Amino acid sequence: MRFLVTGSNGLVGSRVCALLEKGGHEVVGLGRGPRRTEGAYRYVECDLTRDTDVAAALEAAAPEVIIHPASMTEVDACERDPEQAYAANVAAVAAVGRGARKLGAHLVHVSTDYVFDGDHGPYDEQALPNPRGVYALTKHMGEQAARTFVPGCAIARTAVVYGWPAAGRPNFGAWLVGAFEKGQQVRLFEDQFVSASFADSVAAMLVELGERKLGGIWNTCGADVVDRVSFGRSLCEVFGFDPGLITPTRLVDMKLASPRPLRSGLKVDKVRSQLRTQPLSLSESLARFHAAWMAQRGA
């Protein structure tokens, strides 16, 4: 099958491209700036906020399936620059969606648990979103844009995606490892509950949604909902770091620019029952994360 993957320089997109290539598919990766990933698949520089560039790239690639992980994910940066957040998380989705509709391509659009307010999590696929903050609002609007142009698309919601090696800016897991390696103290939220998700696992679920051309909403994330302090302590146990480097703190004490959902997390019952690719437990995810870290170090 012919696939096009946006954000192919990123943490999830790069892994999606690698898995698709391994599966024998024809792959085109889109990314902003020069190529920063390995692989034999074709790479095309493309600014997704420019409609004409997106249309030309999609028409040239003529994909049967588009997987769209690219977005602006820095929550506080979105709050400070809503115009850029709207361009990346809404207008770009609309441009990709229009191209998919014109080509008759299936679309797998990647979203987030932040579309929920975090008052009553964890959430299943039928829960009603109630986004708070610019990042959350634009990601929710992006879901609507995807559905508008490709009604049969898949909306794949994930959360706190981490992996090694990092791609672009450090992800939560890679940031923690870097800090702990240096013996640095870190402050983690004891009152925010999340479905931390190993990037390789997320990518595998996205690939299956694309290969099978499945539609609807899917929670493509880790199987366990934990607070960030517990995640950090579990990581320390697996990696052999000192858990005393973790300072528990509350979200309200950090005075961040954008609101975050507190009791968030996503239920994975639907994925467990309907996908071959199963969500990973926290222990299994961290074991694979550690193995990837060790391999990069040549250990």
Buried (B, 14 or more C-beta within 10 A) or exposed (E): BBBBBBBBBBBBBBBBBBBBBEEEBBBBBBBBEEBEBEBEBBBBEBBBBBBEBBBBBBEEBEBBBBBBBBBBBEBBBBBEBBEBBBBBBBBBBBBBBBBBBEBEBBBBBBBBBBBBBBEEBBBEBEBEBBBBBBBBBBBBBBBEBBBBBBEEBBBBBBBBBBBBEBBBEBBBBBBBBEBBEEEEEBBBBBBBBBBBBBBBBBBBBBBBBBBBBBBEBBBBBBBBBBBBBBBBBBBBEBBEBEEEBBEBBEBEEEEEEBBBBBBBBBBBEBBEEEBEBBBBEBEBBBBBBBEBBEEEEEE
